Amino acid sequence: MTTQDSCCSLSPYFKVASGKLQEFRQLCEQFVEKTKAEPKCLYYGFSFLGDQVHCREGYQDAAGLLAHLDNVGALLERAGKIAELTRLEIHGPETELAKLRGPLASLNPQFFTLELGFRR
């Protein structure tokens, strides 16, 4: 049984530079505010473990994910000055991942192909 789900999730993991966690948290608040207006965003939030930060985010499809990256590009640049992107996972069905492989290649993500499941 295969899934007809087109959802793409993005999971970036950051390591925040020493003494910069509060500044990074403020950026996270700005990310959340900018993302709230995106019509294809299904969920979005940040989790913290010391100086490690994970952004949990999902989009209706690849186009929604790419639109998000365009929307928050300036914030990502600022975040990159005080935190290192240590891991980037992208999850979704191959039909959607194929649309992301080229545009996101420079970020060196790991692509996980959704093969089984359902979405309500």
C-alpha positions in Angstrom: 0.0 0.0 0.0 1.4 3.4 -1.0 0.5 6.8 0.3 -1.1 9.6 -1.6 0.2 12.1 0.9 2.1 15.1 -0.7 3.3 16.5 2.7 6.9 17.5 2.9 8.6 18.0 6.3 11.8 19.8 6.9 13.9 19.2 10.0 16.9 21.5 10.4 19.1 21.0 13.4 21.3 23.9 14.7 24.1 24.3 17.2 24.1 27.8 18.6 27.3 29.6 19.3 28.3 30.1 22.9 26.5 33.1 24.4 24.1 33.5 21.5 21.2 31.3 22.6 19.0 34.3 23.6 19.6 36.0 20.3 18.8 32.8 18.5 15.6 32.4 20.4 14.6 35.9 19.3 15.2 34.9 15.7 13.0 31.8 16.3 10.2 34.1 17.4 10.6 36.0 14.1 10.7 32.8 12.1 7.4 31.8 13.7 5.7 35.1 13.0 6.8 35.2 9.3 5.7 31.6 8.8 2.2 32.0 10.3 1.0 33.7 7.1 2.2 30.9 4.8 -0.9 29.2 3.4 0.8 25.8 2.8 2.4 25.5 6.2 0.8 22.7 8.2 2.9 23.0 11.4 5.9 24.9 12.6 7.9 25.1 15.8 11.2 25.0 17.6 12.5 22.6 20.2 15.5 23.2 22.4 18.1 21.0 24.1 20.8 23.2 25.6 22.6 24.9 22.7 20.9 22.5 20.1 17.8 23.7 18.3 15.5 21.7 16.0 12.8 23.3 13.8 9.8 21.0 13.3 8.0 22.0 10.1 5.6 20.6 7.6 4.2 21.8 4.3 1.4 20.6 2.0 3.9 19.9 -0.8 7.3 20.8 -2.2 6.1 24.1 -3.5 5.0 25.1 0.0 8.4 24.2 1.4 10.2 26.2 -1.3 7.9 29.2 -0.7 8.8 29.0 3.0 12.5 29.1 2.3 12.0 32.2 0.1 9.9 33.8 2.8 12.5 33.3 5.6 15.7 33.7 3.6 16.9 36.8 5.3 16.3 35.3 8.7 18.2 32.2 7.7 21.2 34.3 6.8 21.1 36.0 10.2 20.7 32.6 12.0 23.7 31.3 10.1 25.9 33.9 11.6 25.3 32.7 15.2 24.5 29.0 14.7 25.7 26.1 12.6 23.3 23.9 10.6 24.5 20.5 11.8 21.9 18.3 10.1 19.1 18.8 7.6 16.4 16.2 6.9 13.7 16.4 4.3 10.8 13.8 4.4 8.2 13.3 1.8 7.0 11.2 -1.1 9.4 10.8 -4.0 7.2 12.8 -6.4 7.6 15.8 -4.1 11.3 15.2 -3.1 12.2 15.2 -6.8 11.1 18.8 -6.9 13.5 19.7 -4.0 16.6 17.8 -4.8 18.0 20.4 -7.2 17.0 23.6 -5.4 18.2 22.3 -2.0 21.4 20.4 -3.1 23.7 23.1 -1.8 22.4 22.6 1.7 23.4 18.9 1.6 20.2 17.5 3.1 19.3 13.9 3.8 16.2 13.0 1.8 13.9 10.4 3.4 11.3 8.9 1.1 7.8 8.4 2.4 6.6 5.0 1.2 3.9 3.9 3.6 1.3 5.6 5.8 -1.7 7.9 5.8 -2.6 11.4 6.8 -5.9 12.7 8.1 
